[in-house]
Amino acid sequence: MLPWHVLHWDPGHCIFLGIFYAAVSVLGLGITFVTLKSIKDYFFGGEHH
C-alpha cells in the first residue's frame, strides 16, 4: 500500500512518513553530491594534496 492511499491520517503516520521522507531526501542528496563530484573529478582531474 502506498503512503498516499492511506485513508486515515493520524499523527503517527505523519511523524513516520516525515522522518522517512527526510531520510530518503538526505540519502538522495548525498548520492547526488558524490556522483557529481566523481564526474567533476573524472573530467577535470582529481588533484590530491
C-alpha positions as CSV (number, residue, x, y, z in Angstrom):
1,M,0.0,0.0,0.0
2,L,1.4,3.4,-1.0
3,P,1.5,6.2,1.5
4,W,-0.9,8.4,-0.4
5,H,-3.5,5.6,-0.3
6,V,-3.8,5.6,3.5
7,L,-7.2,6.9,4.2
8,H,-6.9,7.7,7.9
9,W,-4.1,10.1,8.7
10,D,-3.1,10.3,12.3
11,P,-0.1,11.9,14.0
12,G,1.8,8.6,13.9
13,H,1.6,8.4,10.1
14,C,2.6,12.0,9.7
15,I,5.6,11.6,12.0
16,F,6.8,8.3,10.5
17,L,6.4,9.5,6.9
18,G,8.0,12.8,7.7
19,I,11.1,11.1,9.1
20,F,11.1,8.5,6.4
21,Y,11.0,11.1,3.6
22,A,13.6,13.2,5.3
23,A,16.0,10.3,5.5
24,V,15.3,9.4,1.8
25,S,16.0,13.0,0.9
26,V,19.3,13.1,2.8
27,L,20.4,9.9,1.1
28,G,19.4,11.1,-2.3
29,L,21.2,14.4,-1.8
30,G,24.3,12.6,-0.6
31,I,24.3,10.2,-3.6
32,T,23.8,13.1,-6.0
33,F,26.6,15.1,-4.4
34,V,29.1,12.1,-4.6
35,T,28.1,11.3,-8.2
36,L,28.5,14.9,-9.4
37,K,31.8,15.2,-7.5
38,S,33.0,12.0,-9.1
39,I,32.1,13.2,-12.6
40,K,33.8,16.5,-12.0
41,D,37.0,14.8,-10.8
42,Y,36.9,12.4,-13.7
43,F,36.8,15.2,-16.3
44,F,38.9,17.8,-14.6
45,G,41.4,15.6,-12.9
46,G,41.3,14.7,-9.2
47,E,44.2,16.6,-7.7
48,H,45.2,15.0,-4.5
49,H,47.0,17.2,-1.9
